[in-house]
Amino acid sequence: MTIVSVVLSGGAGTRLWPVSRQALPKPFLQLGGSPLLAQAIERGQACGSVKTLLVTNQDYLFLSKELVRNLTTPPTTQYLLEPKGRNTAPAIALAALSCQQEHGPDTVMMVLPADHLIPDTESFVACALDAARYARQGQLVVFGITPTAPETGFGYVEVNAISRDAQKVLRFVEKPDATTAAQYLATGRYYWNSGMFCFTAGTILDAFQKYAPQVLESAQAVMDQAQHKNEGSESDGADIKVSRFDAHTFGMQPDISIDYAVMERADNVMLIPARFSWSDVGTWPAVATAHVADPSGNTFEADVVAVNTTNTHVQVDSFTPKLVATVGVNNLIIVDTPDALLIADRSCAQDVKKVVDVLKERGHESTSMPAVVHRPWGTYATLKEENGYKVKRITVKPGQALSLQYHHQRSEHWVVVQGVALVQIGENKHETLPGQYHYIEVAQTHRLTNIGKDELILIEVQCGSYLGEDDIVRLADVYGRS
């Protein structure tokens, strides 16, 4: 039995703002000791997958490759890079076409969202292999989660009765209101829809042809124009393949979920009940639940002095750690990052998304860029910004370099504080040690390279009338961004 792990790494995780941002979304958040995306990939490996198909936005390629590279055993990986989001049905259709082409129609696809927390890998694998056996029999398999509360944030799946055994699905229903969710719970016939699926490539492609032919046709058109490139291998020899798609053709695909397109219409759908603990960690209370609470029900990821405090989660970004004191509070979520502070009642956690909506209307940067911004060469973080100047902390990995660039509206002052830099200004190059300084005038070409063995750390002070990230003109770049 050939198993391919299909990891869907999309979604901004807006209910986990201010930690989850557009440039560093939920799959890259650390929970349970490692990023959620890493955990999803390793779950697929534990099932015996021969390859990981990672479906993600093209902007997250370097983050994803770095994450995979740092796994204990990097898998053979193919990246399907989406120019824009197009929901789960097109993503799965593209993955199925790729699996059928490379491994045949009997390939078992284990479809795993990249943002779930499943601590018990052994129990997950047992359920997954059960699902794979049903998939080999021509079934479309969904993993069902036994509901513990009338949640309105999940879709539901109806069966004859909740059981430990696999059974035929009667119907899928979308996210209900609170009253309907309570009614579902009372019947004992409904599971939460986990968003995890298992089927063979041939079975799901046949289902697309029957129930959503437009999804299949548009996916085939996208695949016909795809550019596939082998991009070397990891240190242990695991291959890397990157598939890029034409943006216009990709955008013509229907924006529809696999539930709407296929699962709600098909008559060969089986449900495997999850015999493992599961969380989609979609809200801050769910994140809190993933931690061990103290006797007062508090979960702290910070240095906290708690006085008369109960059922409260406090989390502080490690980049700017600070002491937090809480006095006489109950049932709160407190999340602090260098540029934003969230204080919410746990019962209103779903409404954090409304905050993000308001900030997007204002064009506020805190919805898109995290406090520490990751780039292929390293990171940067804004330490201070006021009218006319901005102070940044820049790190560069050994052997890496920023693009050769210039700015129209700002000058820059660079001070090396750790490592050895090669600073190019115009045609001149300067080896620069800790404590040494360079000034770069407006419109001067410049480049920064780490020529040492350790991480390079630089303090940059920008001065000018406009300090936006779009005032960068790249002349040459080893990462293909020029």
SVG drawing of the C-alpha trace seen along z (x, -y; Angstrom):
<svg xmlns="http://www.w3.org/2000/svg" viewBox="-32 -63 69 66">
<polyline fill="none" stroke="black" stroke-width="0.4" points="0.0,0.0 1.5,-3.3 0.6,-6.2 1.2,-9.9 0.7,-12.4 -1.1,-15.5 -0.6,-18.4 -2.8,-21.4 -0.9,-24.4 -3.2,-27.4 -5.3,-29.7 -4.3,-32.8 -5.6,-31.7 -7.1,-35.2 -8.7,-34.1 -5.1,-33.6 -4.2,-37.2 -1.9,-38.9 0.5,-36.0 -0.8,-34.6 -0.2,-37.0 -0.5,-36.8 3.3,-36.6 3.6,-34.0 0.3,-32.1 -1.0,-29.5 0.8,-26.4 4.2,-27.9 3.2,-28.6 4.9,-26.6 2.6,-24.6 3.5,-21.4 7.2,-21.8 7.3,-22.3 5.5,-24.1 2.0,-22.7 3.1,-22.2 6.1,-20.1 3.8,-17.9 1.4,-17.3 4.3,-16.3 5.7,-13.9 2.2,-12.4 2.1,-11.5 5.6,-10.0 4.5,-7.9 1.8,-6.4 4.5,-5.2 4.0,-7.8 6.5,-7.6 6.3,-11.3 4.8,-14.5 2.8,-16.7 2.8,-20.1 0.1,-22.4 0.9,-26.0 1.0,-29.6 4.1,-30.4 5.0,-33.1 5.6,-30.4 8.1,-28.3 11.2,-29.4 9.6,-29.1 8.3,-25.6 11.6,-24.4 13.5,-25.6 11.0,-23.9 11.3,-20.6 15.1,-20.9 15.1,-21.1 13.0,-17.9 14.8,-15.0 14.2,-13.0 13.2,-15.3 10.8,-13.5 10.9,-13.4 8.8,-16.5 6.9,-18.0 5.6,-21.6 2.5,-22.6 2.7,-26.4 -0.6,-28.3 -0.4,-31.8 -3.5,-32.6 -5.9,-30.7 -8.5,-28.6 -10.0,-26.5 -9.6,-22.7 -11.3,-21.2 -8.9,-22.6 -6.0,-21.9 -7.0,-18.2 -7.8,-17.9 -4.3,-19.1 -2.7,-16.8 -4.8,-13.8 -3.7,-14.5 -0.1,-14.6 -0.4,-11.4 -2.1,-9.5 0.5,-10.7 3.5,-9.7 2.3,-6.7 -0.9,-5.5 -4.6,-5.6 -4.4,-3.2 -2.2,-5.7 -3.7,-6.3 -3.9,-10.0 -3.8,-10.9 -5.1,-14.5 -4.0,-16.4 -4.5,-20.1 -1.3,-21.7 -2.8,-23.3 -4.1,-20.5 -2.7,-19.4 -2.8,-15.6 -0.4,-14.6 -1.0,-10.9 0.7,-9.9 0.4,-6.2 -3.4,-6.3 -3.6,-8.6 -1.6,-6.1 -3.9,-3.2 -7.0,-5.2 -5.2,-6.3 -4.3,-2.8 -8.0,-1.8 -9.0,-4.7 -6.4,-3.6 -8.0,-0.1 -11.4,-1.6 -9.9,-3.9 -8.5,-0.9 -12.1,0.4 -13.2,-2.7 -14.5,-4.7 -14.1,-8.4 -13.1,-8.5 -13.5,-11.4 -12.1,-11.4 -14.9,-12.3 -14.3,-13.9 -16.7,-13.0 -18.1,-16.4 -17.6,-17.5 -19.6,-20.8 -22.1,-22.5 -19.4,-24.2 -20.4,-26.6 -17.0,-26.7 -17.0,-23.2 -19.0,-21.5 -20.8,-18.3 -21.2,-14.8 -24.3,-12.7 -24.2,-8.9 -26.6,-6.4 -25.1,-6.7 -21.8,-7.6 -19.7,-4.5 -16.1,-3.3 -16.6,-1.6 -16.4,-3.0 -19.8,-3.6 -21.5,-5.1 -22.0,-8.9 -25.6,-10.0 -24.9,-13.7 -22.6,-16.6 -23.9,-19.8 -22.2,-23.2 -21.3,-25.2 -24.6,-25.5 -25.8,-28.2 -25.7,-27.5 -29.2,-26.2 -28.8,-23.8 -25.4,-22.6 -27.0,-21.8 -29.7,-19.8 -27.0,-17.9 -25.2,-17.1 -28.3,-15.8 -29.1,-13.3 -25.9,-11.3 -25.6,-11.0 -23.2,-13.8 -19.4,-14.1 -17.4,-17.2 -15.9,-17.3 -12.1,-17.3 -11.1,-18.2 -8.9,-15.1 -9.7,-12.7 -8.4,-9.5 -9.0,-8.1 -7.2,-6.8 -6.3,-9.2 -8.5,-7.3 -11.5,-7.4 -11.4,-11.1 -10.8,-11.9 -13.8,-9.8 -15.8,-11.7 -14.7,-15.0 -15.7,-13.9 -19.1,-12.8 -20.0,-15.6 -17.8,-18.6 -16.4,-18.2 -15.6,-21.9 -13.2,-21.5 -11.4,-18.6 -11.3,-20.3 -9.9,-23.5 -7.3,-21.6 -6.2,-19.6 -5.8,-22.9 -3.6,-24.2 -1.6,-21.0 -1.1,-21.0 0.7,-24.4 2.6,-23.7 6.3,-24.1 8.0,-21.3 11.6,-21.7 13.8,-19.4 15.6,-21.6 18.2,-19.3 17.8,-17.2 18.1,-17.5 21.2,-16.4 19.9,-12.9 19.1,-12.6 15.4,-13.3 14.3,-14.8 12.7,-18.2 10.4,-19.0 8.7,-22.3 5.6,-22.7 4.6,-26.3 1.4,-27.2 0.3,-30.0 -1.5,-32.6 -4.2,-33.4 -5.2,-29.8 -5.0,-29.0 -7.3,-31.8 -9.9,-30.5 -10.5,-27.5 -13.7,-27.5 -13.3,-28.7 -15.0,-25.7 -14.4,-23.3 -14.0,-19.6 -17.1,-19.2 -19.3,-21.3 -17.8,-19.9 -17.8,-16.2 -18.4,-15.0 -21.9,-16.3 -23.0,-14.7 -21.2,-11.4 -22.8,-8.1 -19.6,-6.2 -18.4,-8.2 -17.3,-6.5 -16.5,-8.0 -13.6,-6.8 -14.1,-8.0 -11.0,-9.6 -9.7,-7.5 -7.1,-10.2 -7.2,-13.6 -7.6,-16.4 -7.7,-20.1 -7.8,-22.5 -6.3,-25.1 -8.5,-27.6 -9.0,-30.0 -7.0,-31.2 -9.1,-29.0 -8.1,-26.0 -4.5,-27.0 -4.9,-27.4 -6.4,-23.9 -3.3,-22.5 -1.3,-23.7 -1.2,-22.2 -3.3,-24.4 -2.4,-25.3 -4.8,-24.6 -6.6,-27.9 -7.2,-27.0 -4.5,-29.4 -2.1,-28.7 0.9,-31.0 3.5,-31.3 5.2,-34.2 6.6,-35.5 3.3,-36.1 2.5,-37.3 -1.1,-36.2 -3.2,-37.5 -6.8,-36.3 -6.6,-35.2 -8.5,-32.2 -9.1,-30.5 -6.8,-33.0 -4.3,-32.4 -1.3,-34.8 1.2,-34.6 4.1,-37.0 6.3,-37.0 9.8,-35.8 11.4,-38.5 10.3,-41.2 9.7,-39.2 8.2,-41.2 6.7,-40.6 2.9,-40.4 0.8,-41.0 -2.9,-40.1 -5.1,-41.0 -8.6,-40.0 -9.3,-38.8 -11.1,-35.7 -11.7,-34.0 -9.4,-36.2 -7.0,-35.7 -4.0,-38.1 -1.6,-37.9 1.3,-40.3 3.5,-40.9 6.0,-43.7 3.4,-45.6 0.0,-44.5 -1.8,-43.5 -4.9,-41.4 -7.2,-41.2 -10.3,-39.2 -13.0,-37.3 -12.6,-33.6 -16.2,-33.3 -15.8,-35.9 -12.7,-34.3 -14.4,-33.7 -14.7,-37.5 -11.0,-38.1 -11.5,-37.7 -13.6,-40.9 -10.6,-42.8 -8.6,-41.6 -11.3,-42.7 -11.3,-46.2 -7.5,-46.4 -7.5,-45.3 -10.0,-48.1 -7.5,-50.5 -4.7,-49.1 -2.8,-48.3 0.4,-46.4 -0.2,-44.2 -2.5,-41.9 0.1,-41.1 3.6,-41.3 4.7,-39.6 7.0,-41.3 9.8,-39.2 9.7,-38.9 11.3,-35.9 13.2,-36.1 15.2,-33.5 18.4,-35.1 17.3,-35.5 15.0,-37.9 14.3,-41.5 12.3,-43.1 11.3,-46.7 12.5,-47.9 11.2,-51.5 9.4,-53.7 8.4,-57.3 8.0,-60.0 11.1,-60.2 13.0,-57.2 12.8,-53.5 15.2,-51.2 15.5,-47.5 17.3,-44.5 18.5,-42.4 19.9,-38.8 21.6,-37.0 22.4,-33.3 26.0,-32.2 26.7,-32.4 23.5,-34.2 23.1,-37.7 20.4,-40.3 19.7,-41.5 21.8,-44.2 19.4,-47.1 18.8,-50.8 16.1,-53.1 14.5,-56.2 13.4,-57.9 15.6,-56.8 19.2,-56.6 20.4,-53.9 23.0,-53.6 24.4,-50.1 26.1,-48.9 27.3,-45.3 26.9,-44.0 27.6,-40.3 29.4,-38.3 31.4,-39.3 29.7,-41.2 30.7,-42.1 29.1,-45.4 29.0,-46.5 28.2,-50.2 28.4,-51.2 31.4,-49.3 33.3,-49.2 33.2,-46.2 34.1,-46.4 34.7,-43.6 32.9,-44.8 33.3,-43.6 31.2,-44.1 31.1,-47.8 31.9,-49.1 29.6,-51.3 28.6,-52.3 26.3,-55.0 24.3,-54.4 23.0,-57.5 19.6,-57.7 19.8,-55.9 23.2,-54.3 23.3,-50.6 24.2,-48.4 24.3,-44.8 24.9,-42.9 26.5,-39.4 27.3,-37.2 30.9,-36.0 31.4,-34.5 30.5,-31.2 28.0,-32.5 24.7,-34.4 25.2,-38.1 23.3,-40.7 23.0,-44.2 21.2,-47.3 19.8,-49.4 18.5,-53.0 16.5,-54.2 15.9,-58.0 13.6,-59.5 10.2,-60.8 8.9,-57.3 10.1,-54.0 7.8,-51.4 9.1,-48.0 8.0,-48.7 10.8,-51.3 13.2,-48.6 14.6,-48.4 16.3,-45.0 19.0,-44.8 20.3,-41.3 19.1,-38.6 20.1,-35.0 16.5,-34.1 14.9,-35.2 13.2,-38.3 14.9,-40.9"/>
</svg>
